[in-house]
Amino acid sequence: MSWIANLRSYRPGPGMLVSAAFVGPGTVTACTLAGANFGFALLWTLLFATFATITLQSLASRIALITGKGLGEVIIEALPNKSAKIGAALLLLVALLVGNAAYEAGNIAGAGLGISALAGDGEGRYWPTLIGMAAIILLGAGKLKWLERLLIALVLLMSLSFIAALFVVQPDWGALFAGFAPSIPDGATLTAMALIGTTIVPYNLFLHAATILRKWRGPKHLTEMAVENTISIGLGGLVSMAILGTAATALFGSGKEITNALDMAAQLEPLYGNFAKTAIGVGLFGAGLTSAITAPLASGYIVSEIWRSDDLKTRDRRMRWTAFAIAIIGTIVASAGYKPVEIIFLAQVANGLLLPIVAIFLLRLVRSREIMGENLAGKALAMAGWFVAVICIALGARILALAFGFL
């Protein structure tokens, strides 16, 4: 079926789950900080991040469709010898689990910010502990689909609110479009990497590949997958840009420091008035709790793929214990007394630093005839993937250079 025919028959699918996952507390926080501190200057970063997410998710989905296997399993099987398999498995496990633990802390802190806004108590020191415990209990209970659907609906409502708010606050459209010209103001490198890390979430690549297999299998669905992926993730990217644009219009130059959800709610006041803190509180809570459940599950799935066992009970046990471990570590970090906004922000930076590792694995796989057969990724898609990897490596190198005092 052609692209035009698939556009006409578009239905939200696995790509929309990816969008719902990355439009969470990390996105709201990173985009708000970017807009409040640097105006429209970093909008180009979100445009790149959206393009990068579509590209990398397409590569991961293509691998899953052709092989009928999970991404972690394909990566390990593709390596030439046992030493390489063990080394790659350890690298992926450490990188993804450390990143997910940081991301989980951000999810729990984000849900805590939402409750704090609703309760009107600023940062609310004890909320992360209570929310982390709730997430652990829900992980043990299973059957989370009804809860996830409710919370995702709240996130989508908040997303629509930001799009509407952008038009209500009436930004300087000339200045807004000028923000798509690449530049990094002084002190904005970490923020730029956070915007990328909040959009291209490494664990989503593995989770997306797994959910693809529940809907489609085989090369005949490649175009359908690509269309759904592009539209769904593109919509998520537009929401992120609307959040940054709204924050830039409402908060940039105000001198206001963003430390909690009540500060972030100021950008929604032109739309909701006194109900702004309620709107952002509900949205952040829904986004945070949803991700606080799905991130540990994704970690468990990754471990069960990479550290395989033919015994289904053993695989299930490894998945569950990994999920519990990630949730517990995230709860401890989120409850340690750090500012929630800082935890969320640094989690996005960690995600951005992990991206080149996963991207390079993907690019090697999609151009392997042994794995993909006659369905190799085209040169245009491969070049787009390498472009994404190079930009992420350059930003990551700049962050490390700053950290060690070379810049």
TORSE-193491 format. One record per residue: residue in one letter; x, y, z of N, C-alpha, C, CB in turn. Coordinates in steps of 0.05 Angstrom, whole numbers, plus 5000, padded with zeros to 4 digits. Glycine has a CB too. Layout:
N
AXYZXYZXYZXYZ;...
***
This chain:
407
M501749765000500050005000501850255000498150005025;S501150454985502750694982502550875007501950854958;W504351075008504351265030501651415031506551465028;I500651495008498151655007495751485018497551754979;A495651235009493551055018493751005048493650785003;N496150975059496550945087495851195103499350855093;L496351425092495651675105492651685108496651915089;R491151605088488251615089487151425109487051555061;S488551205113487450995132488950995158487750725119;Y490251225165491851235189490251185214493251515191;R491351015231490150965258492450975278488650695259;P492151105301494251105321495050815329493451255346;G497650765331498750505337501050525356499550355312;P503050345353505350345371506850615372507350125363;G506950755350508251015350506951215369508251135322;M504351205372502951385391503751325420499951365387;L504351065426505250995452507951125458505450685455;V509651135438512251265441511851565447513951235415;S510051695432509451975437508352025465507452085416;A506451855473505351875500507451835521503051685504;A509451665515511551615534513451845537513151365526;F514251975514516152195517514952465524517752225492;V512352495519511052745529510252705558508552815511;G512252705575511852655603512952875620513052385611;P513452825646514553035663517253135654514752935692;G518852955642521453045632521153245610523052805622;T519353195591518853385569517853655579516853265549;V515853645596514753895607516854055621512353835626;T518453915638520554055653522754165635521753865674;A523853995618526054075601525254305582527153845585;C522854275570521954475551521254735565519454375536;T520154725589519554965604522155105612517954895630;L524154955622526755075629528055205604528554865642;A527955065582529155165557527855425549528854965534;G525155435549523755675541524155905561520855625538;A524055845587524356055607527156175608523655935635;N529156005603531956095605533156195579533655875615;F532256085556533456155531531556245509535055925521;G529056295517527056385497526656175476527956645484;F526456265451525856075429528455955417524356225407;A530756025428533355955415533755655411535556065432;L532555485427533055195425530755045412533555085453;L528955185398526855045384527954855363524955245371;W530154925351531454755330532154485342533954895318;T532954475368533654225380531354035381534654285409;L528954135386526553965387525853865359524154105399;L526254045339525753955311527653725304526154195291;F530253765311532153545306531453295322534953635313;A530653325347530053095364527652945353529453195393;T525653085343523252955331524052795306521153165324;F525652925289526652785265528352545273528452975248;A530052575294531752355303530052125315533752455324;T527952195329526251985341524851825319524252105360;I523751965300522451825277524451645263521252035257;T526851745259528851585245529651335260531351755239;L530451375286531351145302529150945308532551245328;Q526751045313524450865318523850705293521951015328;S524150835270523650695244525750475240523750895221;L528250525247530350325245529750085264533050435252;A529050145289528449935308526049765299527950045336;S523949905290521449775281522049595256519249975275;R523649695238524349545214525749285221526149715196;I527549295240528949055249526948855261531149125270;A525148955278523148775290521348645269521448925311;L520348805250518548705229519848485213517648935211;I522348525205523648335187524548085201526048465174;T525548115226526647885240524547735257528847965258;G522347885265520347765282521447725311519447505271;K523547875318524847845344525048115358527547705342;G525548115384526048355399528748475392525748315428;L529048735396531448875389533948775404531149175393;G533648735430535848635446536848365436535148625475;E534948185430535647915421537147935394533147755418;V536248105376537548125350540448235353535948305331;I540748435370543448555374545448345383543248785394;I544648185403546447985414547047765394545347865440;E544947675380545347455360547047535337542547365350;A547147795330548647895307551647905311547648165299;L552547885336555347915342556847655336555847995371;P559447665328560847445316561747225335563147535302;N562247285360563347075378562347125407566447075378;K562946935424561846945451562947185467562546685466;S565447245463566647475478565247735470569647495472;A564747775443563448015434560548025445563448015403;K559247795445556447785455556347865485555247505452;I558247755500558247815529558948115533560347645544;G560948215519561648505521559348685514564048565504;A558048625491555848795482553448785502554948715454;A552948535512550748505531551248665556550448205538;L553748655566554348805591554149105585557148735601;L555149195562555049485555552149575554556549535529;L550449425539547649505536546249495563546249325517;L546749285579545349265604546049495623545948995617;V548649545626549549765644548450035634552649765646;A548850085608548050345597545050385600548850365568;L543450185592540550215592539350215620539250005575;L540450045637539350025664540150275681540349775678;V542550375678543350615692541650855682546350675688;G541350865655539651075644536751055653539851075614;N535750815654532950775662532550835692532050495656;A534550775708534350835737534151145740536750725752;A535851285725535751585726533051685716538051705710;Y532151565694529551645683527251585702529151505656;E527451355715525351275735525251485757525850995746;A527551565767527651775788526252025778530551835797;G526752095753525352335742522352295739526552395715;N521552055732518651995730517252025757518151715719;I518451915777517251925804517352215815518851745824;A519552355810519652635818517552805803522552745813;G517152735778515152885762512352845772515352795733;A511652585779509052535790508752685817508652235794;G510952695833510952835858510453135854513552795873;L511653245833511153525827508253585821512853615803;G507053395807504153425800502453425825503253205782;I502953235843501353225868501953475885502152965884;S504453565885505053805901503554045891508053865899;A503254065864501754285852498754275861501954285822;L497654035860494853995869494454055898493953715862;A496553985914496254025943497154305951498053815958;G498454445933499254725938501554745958496954875948;D503254535959505454535979508254555966505354295996;G508354685943511054715930512154455921512954845949;E514454365932515754125922514753875936518754155926;G513753885960512653655974514653435978510353545958;R516153445999518553276003517852976003519853346028;Y515552906014514952626018513352495995513452586044;W512452645977510852535955512452335938509852755937;P514952385931516352185915516451905928519152275909;T516851895954516951635968514351495966517751675997;L512151635970509451515969508751425941507351715979;I509551585921508951515893510651285884509451755874;G513151275892514851045886513850785898517751095896;M512850805922511650565935509150475920511050615965;A507550675911505150605896505850475870503450855891;A507950575856508850455831509750165835511050615818;I511250115856512249845862509849655867514149845887;I507949745882505549585888504049515862503649725908;L503649725845502249685820503749495801501849955806;L506449505802508049325786507649035795511049395787;G507349005821506948735831504148635826507448725861;A502148815824499348735820498848645792497548965827;G500248765772499748695744497048815734499648395740;K496248745710493648835698493449145700491248705713;L495349275687495449565690494249715666498349655692;K493149575647492249705622490149925627491049505603;W488249875645486150075650487350325662483949955668;L489250285681490550515694492250675673492250425717;E493750535657495450665637493750825618497050455621;R491450715609489650855590488651115603487350675582;L487851105628486851345642489051555644485851265670;L491451475653493651665656494551775630495951535671;I494751605609495451705583493451915573495751475562;A490851865578488752065571489252335584485951955578;L490152325610490652575624493052715611491252515654;V495152555603497452675590496752805564499652455586;L495052675548494152785523492553035526492552575507;L490953045548489353285554491253515560487453235577;M493353465576495353665582496753765557497353565603;S497353575539498753635514497153825497499453385499;L494553765495492753945480492554225493489953825477;S492754225519492654485534494954655526492654435564;F497354535523499754695516499554805488502254525519;I498454645469498054735442496154975441497054505424;A493954945456491955165458493255415471489455075473;A494855365492496055585507497955745490497455485532;L499355615471501255755454499855965438502655555435;F497455905428495956105412494656315430493755965395;V493956245454492756435473494756645481491656295497;V497256565486499356755496500356935473501656615509;Q499756855448500457015424503557085424498857275424;P505156885417508056935416508857115392509556675414;D511257215393512357355370513157135349514957535378;W511457105329511756875311514356895295509456865291;G515257145289517857175275520157075292518357465269;A520157145318522257045336522056745340521957195364;L519556645341519156355344520356205321516156295347;F519756285297520856135273523956175271519556235248;A524956395281527856435281529256235300528556725290;G527756125319528855935337529455665324526955885360;F528555625299529155375285531855385271526955315265;A533255615272535955645262537855545283536555935253;P539555345277541255215298543255415310542854985285;S543155425337545155575352544955475381544555895350;I547155505396547155425424548055665440548855175429;P546355805453547156035470549055945492544656175482;D550456135504552256065526550655935549553756325536;G551755715559550455575581548155395573549555775600;A547655365547545255215539545854925529543955355516;T548454835531549054575520547654345535552054525522;L547654355562546254155577543254155571546654195607;T542154395568539254415562538654295534538354705563;A540454345515540054235488540053925489542254335469;M541953815504542153525507539753415522544653435521;A538753565542536353475556533853465538535753665580;L533653655520531353665501531453415483531353925485;I533953345474534253105458533652855474537053095446;G534752845499534352615516531552565525536152635539;T529952785526527152745535525352655512526153015546;T526352685487524752615463525552335453525152815441;I528252285450529152025440529951865465531552055420;V528151715476528651565500529651285492526051545518;P532151215500533250955491531450715496535850915504;Y530250695519528650455524526150435506527750445554;N525250665496522950665478523550515452522050945471;L526150515444526950365420526350065423529950415413;F527049965447526649675452523649625456528249595477;L522349795471519449765476517849785450518449965496;H518549975433517050015408517349765390518150265393;A519849655389520349425372518649185382523249345373;A518249165408516648945419513648985413517048925449;T512649235416509849285411509149265381509049565421;I511049325364510649295335509849005328513249375319;L511148815342510748535336507948445344512748365349;R506648595361503848525369501848615348503148645396;K502748805331500848915310501548815282500949215312;W504148815276504948745248507348555249505749005233;R507548395227509948225222510348205192509547945235;G512948215184513548185156513948445141511548015143;P515448435119516048675104513748815090518048605083;K511448675087509148795074508049025090506948585069;H508749045116507649255133509649485137506949145160;L511849485122513949695126512849975121516349635108;T511350015099510350285093508250365114509150295065;E506450185121504350245141505650325167502550005145;M507750175175509150235200510450515198511350025206;A511750575175513150825172511251065174514750835146;V508951045161506951255162505951305190504551195143;E505151085204504051115231506251235250503150845241;N508651135246510951225262511351525258513451075255;T511451615234511951895227509852085238512251935197;I507252015233505052185242504952195272502352085231;S504951965285504651955314506852095329504451665324;I509352045322511652165335511852465328514252015329;G511152525303511152805294509252975311510352825265;L506852865318504953005335506153055363502352845337;G507552855373508852885399510953105399510152625408;G512453115377514453325374513153605373516053285349;L510853635360509453885359508553975387507053875341;V507753785403506953855431509353965446505753605445;S511653835443514053925457514754205449516453735451;M514554265423515254535413513254735424515154535382;A510654655427508654835438509254905467505854715435;I510254705482510954755510513254955512511754485524;L515354915496517555095496516655375488519854995478;G515055385466514155645456512455795476512655615431;T510755655491509055775511510755885534506955575521;A512655715543514455805565516156045557516255565574;A517156045532518756265523517156525523519856215495;T514656505514512956745513512156845541510356695497;A511456655558510356725584512456775606508456515594;L514856645603516756645625519456765619517156375635;F520256765593522956865586523257165592523556805556;G525357225606525857505613524457595638525057685591;S522857415650521357495675523057485700518957315678;G525357345698527057315721526057105740527357575735;K523956955733522756755750524356495749519856705743;E525156395772526656135773524555905774528556125798;I525055705757523155475756524155255774522955375726;T522855215797523755015816521554805822524555145842;N519154865815516954665820514654705801515954705850;A512654535804510454545785508754795786508554305790;L508754925810507255175812508555385795507155265841;D511255385793512555575775511955515746515655555780;M511855245739511255175711508455245704511754875707;A506655245723503755295717503355575707502155245742;A505255755712504856035704504456065674507256205712;Q505655885658505355905629502455835620507355735615;L500955685637498255615629496155805640497755325638;E496955995656495056175668493456335647496456375686;P494656415624493056565604490656395594494756655581;L490956135594488855955584486955865607490055705571;Y488055795630486455675651486055855675487755425661;G487456075677487156255700487856115726484356365701;N486156125745486656005771486755705771484656095791;F485855585749485855295747488455185734483455195730;A490355365729492855285715494355085731494655535710;K494555125758496154935774494754665775496555045803;T492054665773490654405773491154255747487654445777;A491154405725491554285698494354165697491254495676;I496354315705499054205702499553995724501154435705;G498354015747498653815768497553545759497253905793;V495153545748493953295739495653165716491053335730;G496453335698498053245675500653125683498453465656;L502153265701504753165710504452915726506153375727;F502452895743501952655758501452415740499652695778;G499652455720498952245702501452155686496752325683;A502852355675505252285659507352145676506452545648;G507852245700509852125717509251845726510352295741;L506751795735506051535745505951325722503351545759;T504951405699504951225676507751135669503651365651;S509551335667512351265660513751115683513951515653;A513051175708514251035731513450735731513251165757;I511350665717510650385715511850265690507550355714;T511650405667512550285642515650275640511450445619;A517050465651520050465649521250215662521150715662;P520450145687521449895699520649645683520449865727;L518149635672517349415656519049385631514449435648;A519749615619521449615595524249515602521649895583;S525249595625527849495634527849195638528649635661;G525649095649525448805653525348655626522948735669;Y523948775607523748655581526448655567521748805563;I528048865570530648875558532448665569531949155562;V532448635596534148425609533348155600533848445640;S530748095597529847825589530547765560526847805593;E530847985544531747945516534747885514530948185499;I536248055529539148035527540247795542540448295537;W539147745566539947515583537847305580540347605613;R537847165558535646985551535746725566535746925521;S533446605568533246335580530946195565532746345611;D531345935560529145775547526845725566530345515536;D527445745592525345705612523745955616526645615639;L521145945609519446185610519246295639516746125599;K519246115659518946205687521446355695518545965705;T523846265686526246415692526246685679528746245683;R525446705654525346965640523447145654524446925611;D521047045662519147215676520147305703516447055680;R521647135717522747205743524847425739524046965757;R526547405719528547605714527247875707530447515691;M525147865691523748105683522548245708521548045663;R521248095725519948215748521948335768518248005762;W524148185774526048285793527548535782528048065800;T528048535756529348775744527449015747530048725715;A524948975741522949195743522849305771520149095734;F522749115791522649205819525149355827522248965837;A527549265817530049395824530149675813532449225813;I529349715788529349985776527450165791528549965746;A525050065798523150225812524150305840520450085815;I525450125854526550175881528750385879527549915894;I530650345860532850535857531850815850534850445835;G529850825832528651085824527351215848526651045802;T526051065865524651175888526651285908522950965902;I528851145912530951235931532151495922533151025934;V532851515896534051755885532151985886535051715856;A529551935878527552155878526952255906525052055865;S527352075927526752145955529152255970525551915969;A531452285956533952355970534152645978536252265954;G532252805971532353085978533253275957534053116002;Y533953165933534753345911532253485901536153185888;K532653715888530453855876529253685853531354135866;P526653645853525453475832526053575804522453475835;V526053835799526653935772529453865764526354245771;E531353865782534153795776534353495769536053865799;I532953325784533053035779532052985751531352885800;I529753095744528553055718530353145696525753195716;F531453385700533253505680535653325675534153785688;L537053235696539453075693538752795681540753045720;A536352695687535552435675535452465644532852345686;Q534552695635534352735605537152755593532752985599;V539052885608541852905599543052625597543453085617;A542552455617543552175616542552025592542852025642;N539952065586538751935562540252025537535752005560;G540752285535542152395511544952275508542352695513;L546352225530549052115528548951825520550352145555;L546751675525546551395518545851355489544451265535;L544651555476543551525449545551425428542451785441;P548051545427549851455406550451155407552451605408;I550551045431551150755434549050585421551350675464;V546550645427544250495416544050545386541650565430;A544450795378544150875349546150715332544451175346;I548550695341550650555325549950255322553450585338;F548950135344548049855342545849825320546949755369;L543850005321541649995302542650025273539650225308;L544450215269545450265241546950025230547150505241;R548449885247549849645237547949425230551849555259;L545749405245543849185240542249225215541949165264;V541249475210539449515188540949505161538149785190;R543549515161545049485136546449215133547149705134;S545649025151546748755149544948575133547148635178;R545948475110544348305093543748035106545848255066;E545547955124545147695138542647715156547547625155;I542147945167539847985185537348075171540548175207;M537648265152535348385139534648265113535948675136;G536448085102535847965076535648165054533247795078;E533448155039532948345017531648605026531248214995;N531348635052529948875063531749065078527648785082;L534149095067536049285078534849565079538749285063;A535549715100534649995100535950145077535450135127;G534450325064535450475041537650665050533250635028;K539150755030541450935036540551195050542950995011;A538151295042537251545053536651515083534651645038;L535351285090534651235118537251195134532850995121;A539151045123541650995136543251255140543350785121;M543251425120544651675122543351855144544751825095;A540751845145539352005165540051905193536251985161;G540251635196541051515221543851595230540951215220;W545751595211548551675217548651975224550451615194;F547052135210546952425217546052465246544952575197;V543952315254542952335281545152255301540452155285;A546452025295548551925313550852125316549651655303;V551752245294553952435294553252685311554752515266;I550752785307549953025323549852955353547253125314;C548852725360548652635388551452605399547052375391;I553252485384556052455393557352725398557652285372;A556952905379558153175382557153325407557553345357;L554453305412553353435436554353305461550353435435;G554453035460555552885484558452955489555252585479;A560052975468562853035471563153325483564353025444;R561453505474561553775485560853785514559553965469;I558953615523558253605551560553495568555653435555;L561853285558564053165572566453365573565052905559;A566853505551569053705551568453935571569353835523;L565954015573565254215593565654105621562354305589;A564853855626565053735652567953715662563853455652;F569853665643572653625650574253885646573853405634;G572954105640574254365639575754425613576054385661;F575154275592576554325566575354545550576554065550;L572854625558571554855544570755065564568954745529;
***
